[in-house]
Amino acid sequence: MAMAGPDIERLIKEAFPDAQVIVVDLAGDGDHYGARVTSAAFVGKSRIQQHQMVYNALQGHMGGALHALALETAAPK
């Protein structure tokens, strides 16, 4: 079963309460999403570390209920 965009946003916001999160269904199939996440938790972290933090926030859904996620992360300016 595919994961809904609001569920992706909820999991990310639970892990990063200060985050600005935008989730977009890229293919309209509920299976391929794009997400832009901006959080102070990313300050001083490499892009790889930031992405790992978001994948961890998704609690194992990546590769299962969530097939693909095009991820953009940033620290606030």
Backbone bond lengths (Angstrom), bond angles and torsions (degrees), N, CA, C in turn:
res aa  C-N    CA-C-N  psi(-1)  N-CA   C-N-CA  omega(-1)  CA-C   N-CA-C  phi
1 M - - - 1.437 - - 1.531 108.52 -
2 A 1.286 116.43 134.92 1.466 122.57 -179.32 1.528 110.25 -72.14
3 M 1.314 114.45 159.53 1.459 121.21 179.60 1.520 109.35 -98.92
4 A 1.312 117.41 139.57 1.463 121.79 -179.71 1.525 110.78 -83.18
5 G 1.327 115.90 146.53 1.459 122.09 179.44 1.520 113.36 -52.73
6 P 1.349 118.50 -46.23 1.472 119.04 178.90 1.536 113.02 -60.46
7 D 1.332 116.95 -30.58 1.466 120.01 177.92 1.528 110.69 -69.71
8 I 1.330 116.76 -38.31 1.460 121.16 176.98 1.524 109.00 -62.27
9 E 1.324 115.93 -47.87 1.462 121.02 179.81 1.524 111.13 -60.21
10 R 1.312 117.31 -43.37 1.469 121.73 -179.25 1.525 111.40 -60.42
11 L 1.336 117.20 -46.77 1.464 120.74 -179.46 1.529 111.52 -62.43
12 I 1.316 116.07 -41.34 1.464 119.57 179.81 1.523 110.26 -66.53
13 K 1.330 117.34 -42.91 1.470 120.52 -179.35 1.529 111.85 -69.28
14 E 1.321 117.70 -28.58 1.465 119.63 175.62 1.529 109.85 -65.86
15 A 1.328 116.86 -37.45 1.463 121.00 -179.45 1.518 112.22 -79.94
16 F 1.336 116.86 -31.72 1.460 122.86 -177.50 1.534 108.75 -130.84
17 P 1.319 117.67 80.83 1.470 120.60 -174.47 1.533 114.29 -57.49
18 D 1.334 117.75 -27.53 1.460 120.69 -179.19 1.523 112.77 -84.32
19 A 1.317 117.31 -5.25 1.468 121.48 -169.66 1.523 113.26 -68.15
20 Q 1.316 113.46 144.34 1.459 121.61 165.17 1.529 104.13 -96.51
21 V 1.309 116.61 122.23 1.466 121.29 -174.64 1.522 109.65 -126.70
22 I 1.322 115.32 128.62 1.463 121.51 174.10 1.523 106.67 -124.31
23 V 1.325 116.78 121.44 1.466 122.37 179.40 1.519 108.33 -116.78
24 V 1.338 116.30 131.28 1.459 122.31 -178.59 1.527 108.87 -127.81
25 D 1.332 116.93 133.21 1.471 122.10 174.00 1.528 107.20 -80.27
26 L 1.315 117.01 104.56 1.464 121.71 -171.45 1.520 114.44 -70.77
27 A 1.326 116.92 -33.30 1.458 119.90 -175.17 1.529 112.66 -111.69
28 G 1.329 116.92 -3.23 1.454 119.88 -178.66 1.517 113.74 73.04
29 D 1.345 115.64 14.70 1.472 119.66 -176.86 1.524 113.36 -109.96
30 G 1.351 117.21 2.57 1.455 119.98 -179.64 1.510 112.57 68.38
31 D 1.315 117.99 18.14 1.461 121.85 -175.11 1.532 112.89 -131.74
32 H 1.327 116.81 -17.10 1.467 121.47 -177.93 1.531 108.29 -128.56
33 Y 1.330 115.70 107.82 1.453 121.26 -174.46 1.522 111.95 -116.73
34 G 1.296 114.60 158.73 1.452 122.98 168.18 1.513 106.94 -119.66
35 A 1.335 116.64 143.19 1.461 120.13 178.18 1.518 109.89 -139.55
36 R 1.321 115.18 137.72 1.462 122.17 172.74 1.522 105.73 -115.59
37 V 1.336 115.65 122.42 1.457 121.02 -176.98 1.525 108.49 -125.23
38 T 1.331 115.93 123.98 1.458 121.64 176.39 1.520 107.72 -119.15
39 S 1.349 115.84 123.18 1.458 120.00 -177.63 1.528 110.41 -150.68
40 A 1.324 115.63 145.24 1.463 121.07 175.14 1.527 111.28 -64.33
41 A 1.316 117.69 -21.04 1.471 121.26 178.57 1.527 111.48 -62.98
42 F 1.329 117.56 -17.77 1.466 121.54 -177.84 1.528 113.22 -87.56
43 V 1.334 117.52 -7.53 1.465 120.51 -178.81 1.529 109.60 -58.66
44 G 1.336 115.41 128.71 1.456 121.02 178.01 1.521 114.98 80.23
45 K 1.322 117.28 0.85 1.468 122.01 -179.61 1.522 109.43 -100.09
46 S 1.329 115.70 146.85 1.464 120.20 174.69 1.526 108.82 -71.80
47 R 1.306 116.56 163.99 1.468 121.31 178.53 1.536 109.62 -58.62
48 I 1.312 117.21 -40.63 1.477 121.03 179.12 1.520 110.23 -62.40
49 Q 1.326 117.73 -44.81 1.461 120.90 178.79 1.533 110.96 -63.01
50 Q 1.324 116.58 -40.50 1.464 120.41 178.32 1.524 110.71 -60.48
51 H 1.322 116.48 -46.21 1.466 120.43 -179.42 1.522 110.66 -64.83
52 Q 1.328 117.41 -40.32 1.462 120.34 177.89 1.524 110.72 -61.32
53 M 1.327 116.20 -38.94 1.467 120.20 178.61 1.529 110.96 -61.99
54 V 1.328 116.94 -41.61 1.467 120.45 179.28 1.533 109.61 -68.65
55 Y 1.330 118.20 -43.65 1.468 120.30 178.56 1.529 110.41 -59.83
56 N 1.330 117.31 -39.75 1.466 120.50 177.05 1.524 110.70 -63.19
57 A 1.329 116.80 -37.29 1.465 120.79 179.00 1.527 111.58 -63.70
58 L 1.321 116.62 -25.58 1.467 120.49 -178.95 1.525 112.57 -79.86
59 Q 1.316 116.77 2.35 1.466 124.09 168.84 1.526 114.53 52.25
60 G 1.319 116.78 44.80 1.460 120.49 175.09 1.521 115.44 83.03
61 H 1.321 118.79 1.94 1.467 121.03 179.88 1.531 112.49 -75.01
62 M 1.339 116.74 -22.78 1.469 120.51 -179.65 1.524 109.30 -62.95
63 G 1.315 116.91 128.81 1.460 121.17 -178.97 1.522 113.31 87.92
64 G 1.325 116.37 -9.92 1.460 120.83 177.41 1.513 108.96 -113.74
65 A 1.343 114.97 -99.77 1.465 120.09 178.44 1.526 111.65 -65.08
66 L 1.317 115.39 -26.06 1.465 120.88 178.66 1.517 108.07 -111.92
67 H 1.326 115.77 105.28 1.459 121.26 -173.36 1.518 112.81 -75.31
68 A 1.332 118.09 -45.61 1.465 120.84 -175.63 1.521 110.11 -144.69
69 L 1.340 114.96 137.85 1.458 120.65 178.56 1.528 108.64 -139.05
70 A 1.320 115.95 111.01 1.465 121.30 173.79 1.525 105.61 -82.41
71 L 1.317 116.63 112.93 1.454 121.56 -168.04 1.528 111.64 -111.81
72 E 1.325 115.00 132.46 1.467 122.87 171.33 1.518 106.30 -122.85
73 T 1.335 116.42 128.24 1.453 119.85 178.11 1.527 109.57 -126.08
74 A 1.321 115.70 154.12 1.461 120.91 178.74 1.513 109.81 -159.90
75 A 1.334 115.05 154.06 1.456 121.23 170.47 1.522 106.88 -92.34
76 P 1.329 117.28 150.21 1.470 119.11 178.51 1.526 110.68 -61.98
77 K 1.324 115.58 150.21 1.472 119.59 179.98 1.500 111.15 -91.30
